[in-house]
Amino acid sequence: MAVDMVKERDEESGQYTQTVSDDELVAFLSEQGGAGTSEVASAFDYKQPTVYRRLKRLEEDDRVISRKIGGSLLWEVDNE
């Protein structure tokens, strides 16, 4: 499920603007029943460090949870 996202730069700062909302990331994890960082990065055409930071922030906001499986993190929606 690759999502075609166009990356746009802010003219003043030169930084890329967010093209995928937090709600879209949470919805993706919910629909997939969980996913690894690389799977999320691939689905939204993002770099892994960017996805990791976003998912970590969502975890701090109690919107997702992570579990370590082997050397990878599995990100899931906390339905409790």
Distance bins in CASP14 RR format, pairs under 12 A and 6 or more apart:
PFRMAT RR
TARGET T0000
AUTHOR 0000-0000-0000
RMODE 2
METHOD distances of the structure
MODEL  1
1 24 0 0 0 0 0 1 0 0 0 0 0
1 27 0 0 0 0 0 1 0 0 0 0 0
1 28 1 0 0 1 0 0 0 0 0 0 0
1 31 0 0 0 0 1 0 0 0 0 0 0
1 32 0 0 0 0 1 0 0 0 0 0 0
1 35 0 0 0 0 0 1 0 0 0 0 0
1 39 0 0 0 0 1 0 0 0 0 0 0
1 40 0 0 0 0 0 1 0 0 0 0 0
1 42 0 0 0 0 1 0 0 0 0 0 0
1 43 1 0 1 0 0 0 0 0 0 0 0
1 44 0 0 0 0 1 0 0 0 0 0 0
1 45 0 0 0 0 0 1 0 0 0 0 0
2 28 0 0 0 0 0 1 0 0 0 0 0
2 39 0 0 0 0 0 1 0 0 0 0 0
2 40 0 0 0 0 0 1 0 0 0 0 0
2 41 0 0 0 0 0 1 0 0 0 0 0
2 42 1 0 0 1 0 0 0 0 0 0 0
2 43 1 0 0 1 0 0 0 0 0 0 0
2 44 0 0 0 0 1 0 0 0 0 0 0
2 45 1 0 0 1 0 0 0 0 0 0 0
2 46 0 0 0 0 0 1 0 0 0 0 0
3 19 0 0 0 0 1 0 0 0 0 0 0
3 20 1 0 0 1 0 0 0 0 0 0 0
3 21 0 0 0 0 0 1 0 0 0 0 0
3 24 1 0 0 1 0 0 0 0 0 0 0
3 25 0 0 0 0 0 1 0 0 0 0 0
3 27 0 0 0 0 0 1 0 0 0 0 0
3 28 0 0 0 0 1 0 0 0 0 0 0
3 31 0 0 0 0 0 1 0 0 0 0 0
3 40 0 0 0 0 0 1 0 0 0 0 0
3 41 0 0 0 0 0 1 0 0 0 0 0
3 42 0 0 0 0 1 0 0 0 0 0 0
3 43 1 0 1 0 0 0 0 0 0 0 0
3 44 1 0 1 0 0 0 0 0 0 0 0
3 45 1 0 0 1 0 0 0 0 0 0 0
3 46 0 0 0 0 1 0 0 0 0 0 0
4 19 0 0 0 0 0 1 0 0 0 0 0
4 20 0 0 0 0 0 1 0 0 0 0 0
4 43 0 0 0 0 0 1 0 0 0 0 0
4 44 0 0 0 0 1 0 0 0 0 0 0
4 45 1 0 0 1 0 0 0 0 0 0 0
5 16 0 0 0 0 0 1 0 0 0 0 0
5 17 0 0 0 0 0 1 0 0 0 0 0
5 18 0 0 0 0 1 0 0 0 0 0 0
5 19 1 0 1 0 0 0 0 0 0 0 0
5 20 1 0 1 0 0 0 0 0 0 0 0
5 21 0 0 0 0 0 1 0 0 0 0 0
5 24 0 0 0 0 1 0 0 0 0 0 0
5 25 0 0 0 0 0 1 0 0 0 0 0
5 28 0 0 0 0 0 1 0 0 0 0 0
5 41 0 0 0 0 0 1 0 0 0 0 0
5 42 0 0 0 0 0 1 0 0 0 0 0
5 43 0 0 0 0 1 0 0 0 0 0 0
5 44 1 0 1 0 0 0 0 0 0 0 0
5 45 1 0 1 0 0 0 0 0 0 0 0
5 46 1 0 0 1 0 0 0 0 0 0 0
5 50 0 0 0 0 0 1 0 0 0 0 0
6 16 0 0 0 0 0 1 0 0 0 0 0
6 17 0 0 0 0 1 0 0 0 0 0 0
6 19 1 0 0 1 0 0 0 0 0 0 0
6 20 0 0 0 0 0 1 0 0 0 0 0
6 44 0 0 0 0 0 1 0 0 0 0 0
6 45 0 0 0 0 1 0 0 0 0 0 0
7 14 0 0 0 0 0 1 0 0 0 0 0
7 15 0 0 0 0 0 1 0 0 0 0 0
7 16 1 0 1 0 0 0 0 0 0 0 0
7 17 1 0 0 1 0 0 0 0 0 0 0
7 18 0 0 0 0 1 0 0 0 0 0 0
7 19 1 0 1 0 0 0 0 0 0 0 0
7 20 0 0 0 0 0 1 0 0 0 0 0
7 44 0 0 0 0 0 1 0 0 0 0 0
7 45 0 0 0 0 1 0 0 0 0 0 0
7 46 0 0 0 0 1 0 0 0 0 0 0
7 47 0 0 0 0 0 1 0 0 0 0 0
7 50 0 0 0 0 0 1 0 0 0 0 0
8 14 0 0 0 0 0 1 0 0 0 0 0
8 15 0 0 0 0 0 1 0 0 0 0 0
8 16 1 0 0 1 0 0 0 0 0 0 0
8 17 1 0 1 0 0 0 0 0 0 0 0
8 18 0 0 0 0 1 0 0 0 0 0 0
8 19 1 0 0 1 0 0 0 0 0 0 0
9 15 1 0 0 1 0 0 0 0 0 0 0
9 16 1 0 1 0 0 0 0 0 0 0 0
9 17 1 0 0 1 0 0 0 0 0 0 0
9 18 0 0 0 0 0 1 0 0 0 0 0
9 19 0 0 0 0 0 1 0 0 0 0 0
10 16 1 0 0 1 0 0 0 0 0 0 0
10 17 1 0 1 0 0 0 0 0 0 0 0
10 18 0 0 0 0 0 1 0 0 0 0 0
10 19 0 0 0 0 0 1 0 0 0 0 0
11 17 0 0 0 0 0 1 0 0 0 0 0
15 50 0 0 0 0 0 1 0 0 0 0 0
16 45 0 0 0 0 0 1 0 0 0 0 0
16 46 0 0 0 0 1 0 0 0 0 0 0
16 47 0 0 0 0 0 1 0 0 0 0 0
16 50 0 0 0 0 1 0 0 0 0 0 0
18 24 0 0 0 0 0 1 0 0 0 0 0
18 25 0 0 0 0 0 1 0 0 0 0 0
18 44 0 0 0 0 0 1 0 0 0 0 0
18 46 0 0 0 0 0 1 0 0 0 0 0
18 50 0 0 0 0 1 0 0 0 0 0 0
18 53 0 0 0 0 0 1 0 0 0 0 0
18 54 0 0 0 0 1 0 0 0 0 0 0
18 57 0 0 0 0 0 1 0 0 0 0 0
19 25 0 0 0 0 0 1 0 0 0 0 0
19 44 0 0 0 0 1 0 0 0 0 0 0
19 45 0 0 0 0 1 0 0 0 0 0 0
19 46 0 0 0 0 1 0 0 0 0 0 0
19 50 0 0 0 0 0 1 0 0 0 0 0
19 54 0 0 0 0 0 1 0 0 0 0 0
20 26 0 0 0 0 0 1 0 0 0 0 0
20 27 0 0 0 0 0 1 0 0 0 0 0
20 28 0 0 0 0 1 0 0 0 0 0 0
20 40 0 0 0 0 1 0 0 0 0 0 0
20 41 0 0 0 0 0 1 0 0 0 0 0
20 43 0 0 0 0 1 0 0 0 0 0 0
20 44 1 0 1 0 0 0 0 0 0 0 0
20 45 0 0 0 0 1 0 0 0 0 0 0
20 46 1 0 0 1 0 0 0 0 0 0 0
20 50 0 0 0 0 1 0 0 0 0 0 0
20 51 0 0 0 0 1 0 0 0 0 0 0
20 54 0 0 0 0 1 0 0 0 0 0 0
20 55 0 0 0 0 0 1 0 0 0 0 0
20 58 0 0 0 0 0 1 0 0 0 0 0
21 27 0 0 0 0 1 0 0 0 0 0 0
21 28 0 0 0 0 0 1 0 0 0 0 0
21 44 0 0 0 0 0 1 0 0 0 0 0
21 54 0 0 0 0 0 1 0 0 0 0 0
21 58 0 0 0 0 0 1 0 0 0 0 0
21 63 0 0 0 0 0 1 0 0 0 0 0
22 28 0 0 0 0 0 1 0 0 0 0 0
22 29 0 0 0 0 0 1 0 0 0 0 0
22 44 0 0 0 0 0 1 0 0 0 0 0
22 51 0 0 0 0 0 1 0 0 0 0 0
22 54 1 0 0 1 0 0 0 0 0 0 0
22 55 0 0 0 0 1 0 0 0 0 0 0
22 57 0 0 0 0 1 0 0 0 0 0 0
22 58 1 0 0 1 0 0 0 0 0 0 0
22 59 0 0 0 0 0 1 0 0 0 0 0
22 60 0 0 0 0 0 1 0 0 0 0 0
22 61 0 0 0 0 1 0 0 0 0 0 0
22 63 1 0 0 1 0 0 0 0 0 0 0
22 64 0 0 0 0 1 0 0 0 0 0 0
22 77 0 0 0 0 0 1 0 0 0 0 0
23 29 0 0 0 0 0 1 0 0 0 0 0
23 30 0 0 0 0 0 1 0 0 0 0 0
23 54 0 0 0 0 0 1 0 0 0 0 0
23 58 0 0 0 0 0 1 0 0 0 0 0
23 61 0 0 0 0 0 1 0 0 0 0 0
23 63 0 0 0 0 1 0 0 0 0 0 0
23 64 0 0 0 0 0 1 0 0 0 0 0
23 77 0 0 0 0 0 1 0 0 0 0 0
24 30 0 0 0 0 0 1 0 0 0 0 0
24 31 0 0 0 0 0 1 0 0 0 0 0
24 40 0 0 0 0 0 1 0 0 0 0 0
24 43 0 0 0 0 0 1 0 0 0 0 0
24 44 1 0 0 1 0 0 0 0 0 0 0
24 46 0 0 0 0 0 1 0 0 0 0 0
24 54 0 0 0 0 0 1 0 0 0 0 0
24 58 0 0 0 0 0 1 0 0 0 0 0
25 31 0 0 0 0 0 1 0 0 0 0 0
25 32 0 0 0 0 0 1 0 0 0 0 0
25 34 0 0 0 0 0 1 0 0 0 0 0
25 35 0 0 0 0 1 0 0 0 0 0 0
25 36 0 0 0 0 0 1 0 0 0 0 0
25 37 0 0 0 0 0 1 0 0 0 0 0
25 39 0 0 0 0 0 1 0 0 0 0 0
25 40 1 0 0 1 0 0 0 0 0 0 0
25 41 0 0 0 0 0 1 0 0 0 0 0
25 43 0 0 0 0 1 0 0 0 0 0 0
25 44 1 0 0 1 0 0 0 0 0 0 0
25 46 0 0 0 0 1 0 0 0 0 0 0
25 50 0 0 0 0 0 1 0 0 0 0 0
25 51 0 0 0 0 1 0 0 0 0 0 0
25 52 0 0 0 0 0 1 0 0 0 0 0
25 53 0 0 0 0 0 1 0 0 0 0 0
25 54 1 0 0 1 0 0 0 0 0 0 0
25 55 1 0 0 1 0 0 0 0 0 0 0
25 56 0 0 0 0 0 1 0 0 0 0 0
25 57 0 0 0 0 0 1 0 0 0 0 0
25 58 1 0 0 1 0 0 0 0 0 0 0
25 59 0 0 0 0 0 1 0 0 0 0 0
25 61 0 0 0 0 0 1 0 0 0 0 0
25 63 0 0 0 0 1 0 0 0 0 0 0
25 64 1 0 0 1 0 0 0 0 0 0 0
25 75 0 0 0 0 1 0 0 0 0 0 0
25 77 0 0 0 0 1 0 0 0 0 0 0
26 32 0 0 0 0 0 1 0 0 0 0 0
26 33 0 0 0 0 0 1 0 0 0 0 0
26 34 0 0 0 0 0 1 0 0 0 0 0
26 35 0 0 0 0 0 1 0 0 0 0 0
26 40 0 0 0 0 0 1 0 0 0 0 0
26 54 0 0 0 0 0 1 0 0 0 0 0
26 55 0 0 0 0 1 0 0 0 0 0 0
26 57 0 0 0 0 0 1 0 0 0 0 0
26 58 1 0 0 1 0 0 0 0 0 0 0
26 59 0 0 0 0 0 1 0 0 0 0 0
26 61 0 0 0 0 0 1 0 0 0 0 0
26 62 0 0 0 0 0 1 0 0 0 0 0
26 63 1 0 1 0 0 0 0 0 0 0 0
26 64 1 0 0 1 0 0 0 0 0 0 0
26 65 0 0 0 0 0 1 0 0 0 0 0
26 75 0 0 0 0 1 0 0 0 0 0 0
26 76 0 0 0 0 0 1 0 0 0 0 0
26 77 1 0 1 0 0 0 0 0 0 0 0
26 78 0 0 0 0 1 0 0 0 0 0 0
26 79 0 0 0 0 0 1 0 0 0 0 0
27 33 0 0 0 0 0 1 0 0 0 0 0
27 34 0 0 0 0 0 1 0 0 0 0 0
27 35 0 0 0 0 0 1 0 0 0 0 0
27 40 0 0 0 0 0 1 0 0 0 0 0
27 43 0 0 0 0 0 1 0 0 0 0 0
27 44 0 0 0 0 0 1 0 0 0 0 0
27 58 0 0 0 0 0 1 0 0 0 0 0
27 63 0 0 0 0 0 1 0 0 0 0 0
27 64 0 0 0 0 0 1 0 0 0 0 0
27 77 0 0 0 0 1 0 0 0 0 0 0
28 34 0 0 0 0 1 0 0 0 0 0 0
28 35 1 0 0 1 0 0 0 0 0 0 0
28 36 0 0 0 0 0 1 0 0 0 0 0
28 39 0 0 0 0 1 0 0 0 0 0 0
28 40 1 0 0 1 0 0 0 0 0 0 0
28 41 0 0 0 0 0 1 0 0 0 0 0
28 42 0 0 0 0 0 1 0 0 0 0 0
28 43 1 0 0 1 0 0 0 0 0 0 0
28 44 1 0 0 1 0 0 0 0 0 0 0
28 46 0 0 0 0 0 1 0 0 0 0 0
28 51 0 0 0 0 0 1 0 0 0 0 0
28 54 0 0 0 0 0 1 0 0 0 0 0
28 55 0 0 0 0 0 1 0 0 0 0 0
28 58 0 0 0 0 0 1 0 0 0 0 0
28 64 0 0 0 0 0 1 0 0 0 0 0
28 75 0 0 0 0 1 0 0 0 0 0 0
28 76 0 0 0 0 0 1 0 0 0 0 0
28 77 0 0 0 0 1 0 0 0 0 0 0
29 35 1 0 1 0 0 0 0 0 0 0 0
29 36 0 0 0 0 1 0 0 0 0 0 0
29 37 0 0 0 0 0 1 0 0 0 0 0
29 39 0 0 0 0 1 0 0 0 0 0 0
29 40 1 0 0 1 0 0 0 0 0 0 0
29 43 0 0 0 0 0 1 0 0 0 0 0
29 44 0 0 0 0 0 1 0 0 0 0 0
29 51 0 0 0 0 0 1 0 0 0 0 0
29 54 0 0 0 0 0 1 0 0 0 0 0
29 55 0 0 0 0 1 0 0 0 0 0 0
29 58 0 0 0 0 1 0 0 0 0 0 0
29 59 0 0 0 0 0 1 0 0 0 0 0
29 63 0 0 0 0 1 0 0 0 0 0 0
29 64 1 0 0 1 0 0 0 0 0 0 0
29 65 0 0 0 0 1 0 0 0 0 0 0
29 66 0 0 0 0 0 1 0 0 0 0 0
29 73 0 0 0 0 0 1 0 0 0 0 0
29 74 0 0 0 0 1 0 0 0 0 0 0
29 75 1 0 1 0 0 0 0 0 0 0 0
29 76 1 0 0 1 0 0 0 0 0 0 0
29 77 1 0 1 0 0 0 0 0 0 0 0
29 78 0 0 0 0 1 0 0 0 0 0 0
29 79 0 0 0 0 0 1 0 0 0 0 0
30 58 0 0 0 0 0 1 0 0 0 0 0
30 63 0 0 0 0 0 1 0 0 0 0 0
30 64 0 0 0 0 1 0 0 0 0 0 0
30 75 0 0 0 0 0 1 0 0 0 0 0
30 76 0 0 0 0 1 0 0 0 0 0 0
30 77 1 0 1 0 0 0 0 0 0 0 0
30 78 0 0 0 0 0 1 0 0 0 0 0
30 79 0 0 0 0 1 0 0 0 0 0 0
31 39 0 0 0 0 0 1 0 0 0 0 0
31 40 0 0 0 0 0 1 0 0 0 0 0
31 43 0 0 0 0 0 1 0 0 0 0 0
31 76 0 0 0 0 0 1 0 0 0 0 0
31 77 0 0 0 0 1 0 0 0 0 0 0
32 39 1 0 0 1 0 0 0 0 0 0 0
32 40 0 0 0 0 1 0 0 0 0 0 0
32 42 0 0 0 0 0 1 0 0 0 0 0
32 43 0 0 0 0 1 0 0 0 0 0 0
32 64 0 0 0 0 0 1 0 0 0 0 0
32 74 0 0 0 0 0 1 0 0 0 0 0
32 75 0 0 0 0 1 0 0 0 0 0 0
32 76 0 0 0 0 1 0 0 0 0 0 0
32 77 0 0 0 0 1 0 0 0 0 0 0
33 39 0 0 0 0 0 1 0 0 0 0 0
33 40 0 0 0 0 0 1 0 0 0 0 0
33 64 0 0 0 0 0 1 0 0 0 0 0
33 65 0 0 0 0 0 1 0 0 0 0 0
33 74 0 0 0 0 1 0 0 0 0 0 0
33 75 0 0 0 0 1 0 0 0 0 0 0
33 76 1 0 0 1 0 0 0 0 0 0 0
33 77 1 0 0 1 0 0 0 0 0 0 0
33 78 0 0 0 0 0 1 0 0 0 0 0
33 79 0 0 0 0 1 0 0 0 0 0 0
34 40 0 0 0 0 1 0 0 0 0 0 0
34 43 0 0 0 0 0 1 0 0 0 0 0
34 55 0 0 0 0 0 1 0 0 0 0 0
34 64 0 0 0 0 1 0 0 0 0 0 0
34 65 0 0 0 0 1 0 0 0 0 0 0
34 66 0 0 0 0 1 0 0 0 0 0 0
34 67 0 0 0 0 1 0 0 0 0 0 0
34 69 0 0 0 0 0 1 0 0 0 0 0
34 72 0 0 0 0 0 1 0 0 0 0 0
34 73 0 0 0 0 0 1 0 0 0 0 0
34 74 1 0 0 1 0 0 0 0 0 0 0
34 75 1 0 0 1 0 0 0 0 0 0 0
34 76 1 0 1 0 0 0 0 0 0 0 0
34 77 1 0 0 1 0 0 0 0 0 0 0
34 78 0 0 0 0 0 1 0 0 0 0 0
34 79 0 0 0 0 0 1 0 0 0 0 0
35 41 0 0 0 0 1 0 0 0 0 0 0
35 42 0 0 0 0 1 0 0 0 0 0 0
35 43 1 0 0 1 0 0 0 0 0 0 0
35 44 0 0 0 0 0 1 0 0 0 0 0
35 51 0 0 0 0 1 0 0 0 0 0 0
35 55 0 0 0 0 1 0 0 0 0 0 0
35 64 0 0 0 0 0 1 0 0 0 0 0
35 66 0 0 0 0 0 1 0 0 0 0 0
35 67 0 0 0 0 0 1 0 0 0 0 0
35 69 0 0 0 0 0 1 0 0 0 0 0
35 72 0 0 0 0 0 1 0 0 0 0 0
35 73 0 0 0 0 1 0 0 0 0 0 0
35 74 1 0 0 1 0 0 0 0 0 0 0
35 75 1 0 0 1 0 0 0 0 0 0 0
35 76 0 0 0 0 1 0 0 0 0 0 0
35 77 0 0 0 0 0 1 0 0 0 0 0
36 42 0 0 0 0 1 0 0 0 0 0 0
36 43 0 0 0 0 0 1 0 0 0 0 0
36 48 0 0 0 0 1 0 0 0 0 0 0
36 51 0 0 0 0 1 0 0 0 0 0 0
36 52 0 0 0 0 1 0 0 0 0 0 0
36 55 0 0 0 0 1 0 0 0 0 0 0
36 64 0 0 0 0 0 1 0 0 0 0 0
36 66 0 0 0 0 1 0 0 0 0 0 0
36 67 0 0 0 0 0 1 0 0 0 0 0
36 68 0 0 0 0 0 1 0 0 0 0 0
36 69 0 0 0 0 1 0 0 0 0 0 0
36 70 0 0 0 0 0 1 0 0 0 0 0
36 71 0 0 0 0 0 1 0 0 0 0 0
36 72 1 0 0 1 0 0 0 0 0 0 0
36 73 1 0 0 1 0 0 0 0 0 0 0
36 74 1 0 1 0 0 0 0 0 0 0 0
36 75 1 0 1 0 0 0 0 0 0 0 0
36 76 0 0 0 0 1 0 0 0 0 0 0
37 43 0 0 0 0 0 1 0 0 0 0 0
37 44 0 0 0 0 0 1 0 0 0 0 0
37 46 0 0 0 0 1 0 0 0 0 0 0
37 47 0 0 0 0 0 1 0 0 0 0 0
37 48 1 0 1 0 0 0 0 0 0 0 0
37 49 0 0 0 0 1 0 0 0 0 0 0
37 50 0 0 0 0 1 0 0 0 0 0 0
37 51 1 0 1 0 0 0 0 0 0 0 0
37 52 1 0 1 0 0 0 0 0 0 0 0
37 53 0 0 0 0 0 1 0 0 0 0 0
37 54 0 0 0 0 1 0 0 0 0 0 0
37 55 1 0 0 1 0 0 0 0 0 0 0
37 56 0 0 0 0 1 0 0 0 0 0 0
37 59 0 0 0 0 0 1 0 0 0 0 0
37 64 0 0 0 0 0 1 0 0 0 0 0
37 66 0 0 0 0 1 0 0 0 0 0 0
37 68 0 0 0 0 0 1 0 0 0 0 0
37 69 0 0 0 0 0 1 0 0 0 0 0
37 71 0 0 0 0 0 1 0 0 0 0 0
37 72 1 0 0 1 0 0 0 0 0 0 0
37 73 1 0 1 0 0 0 0 0 0 0 0
37 74 0 0 0 0 1 0 0 0 0 0 0
37 75 1 0 0 1 0 0 0 0 0 0 0
38 44 0 0 0 0 0 1 0 0 0 0 0
38 46 0 0 0 0 0 1 0 0 0 0 0
38 47 0 0 0 0 0 1 0 0 0 0 0
38 48 1 0 1 0 0 0 0 0 0 0 0
38 49 0 0 0 0 0 1 0 0 0 0 0
38 51 0 0 0 0 1 0 0 0 0 0 0
38 52 0 0 0 0 1 0 0 0 0 0 0
38 55 0 0 0 0 0 1 0 0 0 0 0
38 71 0 0 0 0 0 1 0 0 0 0 0
38 72 1 0 0 1 0 0 0 0 0 0 0
38 73 0 0 0 0 1 0 0 0 0 0 0
38 74 0 0 0 0 0 1 0 0 0 0 0
38 75 0 0 0 0 0 1 0 0 0 0 0
39 46 0 0 0 0 0 1 0 0 0 0 0
39 48 0 0 0 0 0 1 0 0 0 0 0
39 51 0 0 0 0 1 0 0 0 0 0 0
39 55 0 0 0 0 0 1 0 0 0 0 0
39 72 0 0 0 0 1 0 0 0 0 0 0
39 73 0 0 0 0 0 1 0 0 0 0 0
39 74 0 0 0 0 1 0 0 0 0 0 0
39 75 0 0 0 0 1 0 0 0 0 0 0
40 46 1 0 0 1 0 0 0 0 0 0 0
40 47 0 0 0 0 0 1 0 0 0 0 0
40 48 0 0 0 0 1 0 0 0 0 0 0
40 50 0 0 0 0 1 0 0 0 0 0 0
40 51 1 0 1 0 0 0 0 0 0 0 0
40 52 0 0 0 0 1 0 0 0 0 0 0
40 53 0 0 0 0 0 1 0 0 0 0 0
40 54 0 0 0 0 1 0 0 0 0 0 0
40 55 1 0 0 1 0 0 0 0 0 0 0
40 56 0 0 0 0 0 1 0 0 0 0 0
40 58 0 0 0 0 0 1 0 0 0 0 0
40 64 0 0 0 0 0 1 0 0 0 0 0
40 66 0 0 0 0 0 1 0 0 0 0 0
40 72 0 0 0 0 0 1 0 0 0 0 0
40 73 0 0 0 0 0 1 0 0 0 0 0
40 74 0 0 0 0 0 1 0 0 0 0 0
40 75 1 0 0 1 0 0 0 0 0 0 0
40 76 0 0 0 0 0 1 0 0 0 0 0
41 47 1 0 0 1 0 0 0 0 0 0 0
41 48 1 0 1 0 0 0 0 0 0 0 0
41 49 0 0 0 0 1 0 0 0 0 0 0
41 50 1 0 0 1 0 0 0 0 0 0 0
41 51 1 0 1 0 0 0 0 0 0 0 0
41 52 0 0 0 0 1 0 0 0 0 0 0
41 53 0 0 0 0 0 1 0 0 0 0 0
41 54 0 0 0 0 1 0 0 0 0 0 0
41 55 0 0 0 0 1 0 0 0 0 0 0
41 73 0 0 0 0 0 1 0 0 0 0 0
41 75 0 0 0 0 0 1 0 0 0 0 0
42 48 0 0 0 0 1 0 0 0 0 0 0
42 51 0 0 0 0 1 0 0 0 0 0 0
43 51 0 0 0 0 1 0 0 0 0 0 0
43 75 0 0 0 0 0 1 0 0 0 0 0
44 50 0 0 0 0 1 0 0 0 0 0 0
44 51 1 0 0 1 0 0 0 0 0 0 0
44 54 0 0 0 0 1 0 0 0 0 0 0
44 55 0 0 0 0 0 1 0 0 0 0 0
45 51 0 0 0 0 0 1 0 0 0 0 0
46 52 0 0 0 0 1 0 0 0 0 0 0
46 53 0 0 0 0 0 1 0 0 0 0 0
46 54 0 0 0 0 1 0 0 0 0 0 0
46 55 0 0 0 0 0 1 0 0 0 0 0
47 53 0 0 0 0 1 0 0 0 0 0 0
47 54 0 0 0 0 0 1 0 0 0 0 0
48 54 0 0 0 0 0 1 0 0 0 0 0
48 55 0 0 0 0 0 1 0 0 0 0 0
48 72 0 0 0 0 0 1 0 0 0 0 0
48 73 0 0 0 0 0 1 0 0 0 0 0
49 55 0 0 0 0 0 1 0 0 0 0 0
49 56 0 0 0 0 0 1 0 0 0 0 0
50 56 0 0 0 0 0 1 0 0 0 0 0
50 57 0 0 0 0 0 1 0 0 0 0 0
51 57 0 0 0 0 0 1 0 0 0 0 0
51 58 0 0 0 0 0 1 0 0 0 0 0
51 64 0 0 0 0 0 1 0 0 0 0 0
51 73 0 0 0 0 0 1 0 0 0 0 0
51 75 0 0 0 0 1 0 0 0 0 0 0
52 58 0 0 0 0 0 1 0 0 0 0 0
52 59 0 0 0 0 0 1 0 0 0 0 0
52 64 0 0 0 0 0 1 0 0 0 0 0
52 66 0 0 0 0 1 0 0 0 0 0 0
52 72 0 0 0 0 0 1 0 0 0 0 0
52 73 1 0 0 1 0 0 0 0 0 0 0
52 75 0 0 0 0 1 0 0 0 0 0 0
53 59 0 0 0 0 0 1 0 0 0 0 0
53 60 0 0 0 0 0 1 0 0 0 0 0
54 60 0 0 0 0 0 1 0 0 0 0 0
54 61 0 0 0 0 0 1 0 0 0 0 0
54 63 0 0 0 0 0 1 0 0 0 0 0
54 64 0 0 0 0 1 0 0 0 0 0 0
54 75 0 0 0 0 0 1 0 0 0 0 0
55 61 0 0 0 0 0 1 0 0 0 0 0
55 63 0 0 0 0 1 0 0 0 0 0 0
55 64 1 0 0 1 0 0 0 0 0 0 0
55 65 0 0 0 0 0 1 0 0 0 0 0
55 66 1 0 0 1 0 0 0 0 0 0 0
55 73 1 0 0 1 0 0 0 0 0 0 0
55 74 0 0 0 0 0 1 0 0 0 0 0
55 75 1 0 1 0 0 0 0 0 0 0 0
55 76 0 0 0 0 0 1 0 0 0 0 0
55 77 0 0 0 0 0 1 0 0 0 0 0
56 63 0 0 0 0 0 1 0 0 0 0 0
56 64 0 0 0 0 1 0 0 0 0 0 0
56 65 0 0 0 0 0 1 0 0 0 0 0
56 66 0 0 0 0 1 0 0 0 0 0 0
56 73 0 0 0 0 1 0 0 0 0 0 0
56 75 0 0 0 0 1 0 0 0 0 0 0
57 63 0 0 0 0 1 0 0 0 0 0 0
57 64 0 0 0 0 1 0 0 0 0 0 0
57 66 0 0 0 0 0 1 0 0 0 0 0
57 75 0 0 0 0 0 1 0 0 0 0 0
58 64 1 0 1 0 0 0 0 0 0 0 0
58 65 0 0 0 0 1 0 0 0 0 0 0
58 66 0 0 0 0 1 0 0 0 0 0 0
58 75 0 0 0 0 1 0 0 0 0 0 0
58 76 0 0 0 0 0 1 0 0 0 0 0
58 77 0 0 0 0 1 0 0 0 0 0 0
58 78 0 0 0 0 0 1 0 0 0 0 0
59 65 1 0 0 1 0 0 0 0 0 0 0
59 66 1 0 1 0 0 0 0 0 0 0 0
59 67 0 0 0 0 0 1 0 0 0 0 0
59 73 0 0 0 0 1 0 0 0 0 0 0
59 74 0 0 0 0 0 1 0 0 0 0 0
59 75 1 0 0 1 0 0 0 0 0 0 0
59 76 0 0 0 0 0 1 0 0 0 0 0
59 77 0 0 0 0 0 1 0 0 0 0 0
59 78 0 0 0 0 1 0 0 0 0 0 0
60 66 0 0 0 0 0 1 0 0 0 0 0
61 78 0 0 0 0 0 1 0 0 0 0 0
62 77 0 0 0 0 0 1 0 0 0 0 0
62 78 1 0 0 1 0 0 0 0 0 0 0
62 79 0 0 0 0 0 1 0 0 0 0 0
62 80 0 0 0 0 0 1 0 0 0 0 0
63 75 0 0 0 0 0 1 0 0 0 0 0
63 76 0 0 0 0 0 1 0 0 0 0 0
63 77 1 0 0 1 0 0 0 0 0 0 0
63 78 1 0 0 1 0 0 0 0 0 0 0
63 79 0 0 0 0 0 1 0 0 0 0 0
64 73 0 0 0 0 0 1 0 0 0 0 0
64 74 0 0 0 0 0 1 0 0 0 0 0
64 75 1 0 1 0 0 0 0 0 0 0 0
64 76 1 0 0 1 0 0 0 0 0 0 0
64 77 1 0 1 0 0 0 0 0 0 0 0
64 78 1 0 0 1 0 0 0 0 0 0 0
64 79 0 0 0 0 0 1 0 0 0 0 0
65 73 0 0 0 0 0 1 0 0 0 0 0
65 74 0 0 0 0 1 0 0 0 0 0 0
65 75 1 0 0 1 0 0 0 0 0 0 0
65 76 1 0 1 0 0 0 0 0 0 0 0
65 77 1 0 0 1 0 0 0 0 0 0 0
65 78 1 0 1 0 0 0 0 0 0 0 0
65 79 0 0 0 0 1 0 0 0 0 0 0
65 80 0 0 0 0 1 0 0 0 0 0 0
66 72 0 0 0 0 1 0 0 0 0 0 0
66 73 1 0 1 0 0 0 0 0 0 0 0
66 74 1 0 0 1 0 0 0 0 0 0 0
66 75 1 0 1 0 0 0 0 0 0 0 0
66 76 1 0 0 1 0 0 0 0 0 0 0
66 77 0 0 0 0 0 1 0 0 0 0 0
66 78 0 0 0 0 1 0 0 0 0 0 0
67 73 1 0 0 1 0 0 0 0 0 0 0
67 74 1 0 1 0 0 0 0 0 0 0 0
67 75 0 0 0 0 1 0 0 0 0 0 0
67 76 1 0 0 1 0 0 0 0 0 0 0
67 78 0 0 0 0 0 1 0 0 0 0 0
68 74 1 0 0 1 0 0 0 0 0 0 0
68 75 0 0 0 0 0 1 0 0 0 0 0
69 75 0 0 0 0 0 1 0 0 0 0 0
69 76 0 0 0 0 0 1 0 0 0 0 0
END
